Amino acid sequence: MPFELSIPAMRYWQALLDTLTMVGASAAIAFVCGIPLAIVLIVTAPGGFLESPRLNRVVGYVVNGFRAVPFIVLLVALIPFTRLIVGTTIGVWAAIVPLAISATPFFARIAEVSLREVDPGLIEAAQAMGCKKWHIIRHVYLPEALPGIIGGFTITLVALISSSAMAGAVGAGGLGDLAIRYGYQRFDTQVMLIVIVLLVAMVTLVQFAGDRYVRWLKSR
């Protein structure tokens, strides 16, 4: 007897595309916003070449504050803001707002750790050569920390896949929504298992690609 799906294959395909859209868009926002945040935390820290303890504390408090809030709580708390930005609180694009806001401080802290590990001697040498501060960031900090930043971004992507599935509980769409509506509410074990397999496959591919890219960067 041929294997039959309990729901059409197109539903899985659409859910997968929705998840990829949520993860891709929110990851791009987290990367673009997280790197500058990490740089601010590094250069304004004690001993940084733009040392500013007050600014460093304020940015640090904001980053830590958002990181401390569980995603599902943040998802609900940001409903008014999400409605203001995208005009709705349901669907893929509504989920991108809290996903990006949750992922940005998470990635910023990981990127900060990578930037902090850059050899201080390189920074001092660049300063001795008369390099401008922007040149030090662009040509010393970022290239030296790039493998660690990419490794941290891979971790952020994996966390976003998990969070996007959680967002399905409030009608965000994607694989999480499919698992909740069919796998949980309708007790369809087949749907639940297929969603789990798809999520595991996504995480495995992302981790594999990220690890390979990091190894390639280190070998250059």
N, C-alpha and C positions, 0 to 999 in steps of 0.2 A: 504494500500500500504506500503510495507516494506521500512524502512529507508535506503537510499543509500548514500554512500560517493561520493563526486565529484572527489576525487583522491583515489588511493588504500590505504588501511590501512597500508600496508608495508612502505609507504612513511612517515607516521606519526611515526611509530616505529623507522625507521632509523633516522629520525630527532631528536627524543627523545634521542636515544642512542648517537648521535653526541653531543647534548647539555650536556648530562651527562658526556661525555668524556671531553669536554671543561671545564666544571665547576669543575669536579673532579681533573683533572690534574693541572689546574691553582690554585685551592684551596690548593692542597698539596704543590705546590711550594711556595705559599704565606705564608702558615703556617711555613714551614721549614725556609724560609728566614725572615719572619716577626718577629718571636720570638727573634732571635739574634739581629735584629735591635732595637727592643723595649728594650732589656736588655742593649745594648750599650747606648741608650738614657737615661736610668735610672741611670746606674752606673757612667756615665761620667758627669751627671748633677751636678750643684752646691750642695754640701753636700753629693754626692755619694761617695762610698768608692774607686772609681777609678776616682775621679774628674778630668775632662779635658775639660775646657770650649771651647777650640778651636775645638777639635774633636766633641764635642757635637753640636756645631754650624754648623759644616760642614755636619754632618749626618742629623741634623734637616733641613738644607736648601735643601738637596737632597730629603729627604722625602716629605717636603712641596712642592717642585717644581713639583714632579710627581703627587702629590695629586691635585695640582691646575689646571692641564691640563685636560680638558674634555676627556672622554674615546674615543669618535669618532675622536677627533683631534690626540690623542696619537696613535690610531690605524693606522692612515695615516702616521704620523711622523715616526713610527717605521718600515715602510715597508722595507727600506734597511737592517735594523738589523734583521728583521724577515726572509728575504730572505737569509741572511748570516747564520742564525742559522738552519733553517729547509729546505732551498733550494726552497721555494715557498712562495707566499703571499696569496694563496687561499686555503681554506679548513680548516678542524678542527684543525690540528696541527699548522697551521700558526696563527690561532686565539689565541691559548694558550699562545703564547709569549706576545702579548700586554695585554691579560687578566691577566696573572701572574704579569707583571710589574706594571699594574694599581692597582691590589689588594694588593700587598705586602706592599707598604707604607700606604695604607688605614688600613690594619690589624695591622701594626706595631704601628700606633698611638693609636688604640683601646687597644692593649695589653699594651702599655706604661701606659695608664691611669689605667688599672687594677693593674699593678706592682707598680705604685706610691701610690696606696691605701693600700699597705701592711703596717701594723703597724711598725713604725720605732723602737719601743721598741724591737720587735722580732729581727730586724737586729742588734741592739746594744747588745742584749743578746748573739746572735750567735758570734759576734766579741769578746765579753768578754770571751766567752768559748774557744777562740782560733781557731774558725773554719776558714778554708781557704776560700778565696773569691769565688772559684768555688762551694764549699759546701754551702755557703750562697745562691748563685743563685739557685743551684739544690734543696736544701732541705728547703729553707725558702721562697724565692721570688716566685718560680714557683708553689709550692703546695698551698700557701696562695692565689695567684692570679688566680689559675686555673678556678674557676667558672666564673670570669669576662672574662678571656681569651676565654673560650668556648662560652660564650654569645657573645663576640665580633666576634668570628669566625663564629657564626651563622649569624650575620649581614653581614659579608663578603660574605658568601655563597649566601645569598639572593641578594646582590649587583651583584655578579658574574652571577647569573641567568639572571638578567636584562641586564647586559653588553653583555652576550653571545647572547642574542636575538638581541641586537643592532648590534653586529658584523655580523649578517646575512645580513645586508645591503651592505656589501662589499664582499659577496661570501664566508663567513666563514662556511656555512652549519648550520645544526641544526634547531630548531623551528623558529628562527628569519628569516632564509633564506626561509623557507617554507611560512611564513606569507607574506614576501615581494614579492616573485615570484608568488605565487598563490592568496593569499588573497588581496594584494594591486594592483599588476600589472595586474592581470586578473579579479579583482573585484569579487573574490569568497568569499562571506561573510561566507559561511560554514567553509572554511579553517581557516579564521581569528578567528572565534569563537572557533573552536576546539583548535587552538594553544593557545588562551588566557586561556581556561579552563585548558590545560595541564600545562601552566606556573604557573597559580594560584595554582594548585594542588601541583606542585613541591615546591613552596615557602611555602605553608601551611605545608607540610610534614617536610621540613627542619626546619622551625620555631618550630613546635611541638616537633620534636626530640631534637633540641637544648635546648629548655626550660625544657623538662623533664630531660635531662642529667644534666643541671645546678642545678635543684632542688635536684637531687640525690647527686651531689657533695656537696651541702650545708648541706645536712642532714647527711652526714657521720661524 
